Amino acid sequence: MFCPSQNAPSLLVGFIAAPAVAASVTVSFANDDGTTQEWTFADATNMATTGDMSVPYTFDQEAGVLCADIPEQGELCATFDGAAQAVGESAGYTHSTGGTGTATITAIAE
């Protein structure tokens, strides 16, 4: 996604093609600047959470674009260049601030 530091079922299909029964997907975003953040995306609420921050997100399945409205930063988006389907699988991304990185699924909860 989009790491705010720079930066599932129907959740993130196109990047994450997780089973339709998944309730949440946790993804580690490793930015090209050396920073890493882990985010959990809840399908039922369309909320993304890292640490004590939760923000709404959207995902355009056809374009492979994930966006979230980050406090004090505004909308940040990530465009994925591939799909991941299981824990341990990765896909590259480019975020709206110009950086790139690799997103890896670290957990899928049902």
C-alpha positions as CSV (number, residue, x, y, z in Angstrom):
1,M,0.0,0.0,0.0
2,F,1.4,3.0,0.7
3,C,3.4,3.5,3.8
4,P,2.3,6.6,5.7
5,S,5.8,7.2,6.7
6,Q,6.3,8.1,3.0
7,N,3.8,6.2,2.5
8,A,-8.5,-10.5,1.7
9,P,-11.4,-11.6,0.5
10,S,-12.8,-9.0,-1.7
11,L,-10.4,-6.9,0.3
12,L,-7.5,-5.9,-2.0
13,V,-8.3,-8.4,-4.8
14,G,-5.7,-7.7,-7.4
15,F,-3.0,-7.5,-4.9
16,I,-4.4,-9.8,-2.3
17,A,-6.5,-12.5,-3.8
18,A,-7.2,-14.1,-0.4
19,P,-10.0,-16.6,0.2
20,A,-13.5,-15.0,0.3
21,V,-13.9,-16.0,3.9
22,A,-11.0,-13.9,5.1
23,A,-11.9,-11.2,7.6
24,S,-8.6,-9.4,7.5
25,V,-5.3,-9.4,5.8
26,T,-2.0,-8.1,7.3
27,V,0.6,-6.7,4.9
28,S,4.1,-5.6,5.5
29,F,5.1,-2.7,3.3
30,A,8.9,-2.4,2.8
31,N,9.7,1.0,1.2
32,D,12.6,1.6,-1.0
33,D,13.8,4.2,1.6
34,G,14.4,1.4,4.1
35,T,11.3,1.9,6.2
36,T,8.8,-0.8,6.8
37,Q,5.3,-0.7,8.2
38,E,2.7,-3.4,8.8
39,W,-1.0,-2.7,8.2
40,T,-4.0,-4.8,8.8
41,F,-7.0,-4.4,6.4
42,A,-10.4,-5.3,7.8
43,D,-12.8,-6.4,5.0
44,A,-16.0,-5.8,7.0
45,T,-15.2,-2.2,7.9
46,N,-12.9,-1.1,5.1
47,M,-10.5,0.2,7.8
48,A,-6.7,-0.2,7.7
49,T,-4.8,-0.3,11.1
50,T,-1.2,0.2,12.0
51,G,-0.3,0.5,15.7
52,D,-3.0,2.7,17.3
53,M,-4.0,4.4,14.0
54,S,-7.0,3.2,12.0
55,V,-8.0,4.9,8.8
56,P,-10.6,4.2,6.0
57,Y,-9.3,2.7,2.8
58,T,-10.5,2.0,-0.7
59,F,-9.3,-0.4,-3.3
60,D,-9.9,-0.2,-7.0
61,Q,-9.7,-3.8,-8.1
62,E,-9.4,-3.2,-11.8
63,A,-6.6,-0.6,-11.4
64,G,-4.9,-2.3,-8.5
65,V,-4.9,1.0,-6.5
66,L,-5.2,1.1,-2.8
67,C,-5.8,4.5,-1.1
68,A,-6.1,5.6,2.5
69,D,-6.7,9.0,4.1
70,I,-3.8,9.4,6.5
71,P,-4.0,12.1,9.3
72,E,-1.7,15.1,8.7
73,Q,-0.7,13.7,5.3
74,G,-4.0,13.4,3.3
75,E,-4.8,10.7,0.8
76,L,-1.9,8.3,0.0
77,C,-2.2,5.6,-2.7
78,A,-0.3,2.6,-3.8
79,T,-0.5,1.0,-7.2
80,F,0.4,-2.7,-7.2
81,D,2.3,-4.4,-10.1
82,G,1.1,-7.9,-9.3
83,A,-1.0,-10.1,-7.0
84,A,-0.3,-12.0,-3.9
85,Q,-2.6,-14.8,-2.7
86,A,-1.1,-16.3,0.4
87,V,1.0,-15.6,3.5
88,G,4.6,-15.0,2.4
89,E,3.7,-13.9,-1.1
90,S,4.7,-10.4,-2.3
91,A,4.0,-7.8,-5.0
92,G,5.8,-4.6,-5.8
93,Y,4.1,-1.2,-5.5
94,T,4.5,2.5,-6.4
95,H,3.0,5.0,-4.0
96,S,1.6,8.4,-4.8
97,T,4.5,10.2,-3.2
98,G,6.8,8.6,-5.9
99,G,8.5,5.9,-3.8
100,T,8.4,2.2,-4.5
101,G,8.6,-0.9,-2.4
102,T,7.4,-4.5,-1.8
103,A,4.2,-5.5,0.0
104,T,4.2,-9.0,1.6
105,I,1.2,-10.7,3.1
106,T,2.1,-11.7,6.7
107,A,-1.2,-13.0,8.0
108,I,-4.7,-13.8,6.8
109,A,-7.5,-14.1,9.5
110,E,-10.8,-15.7,9.0
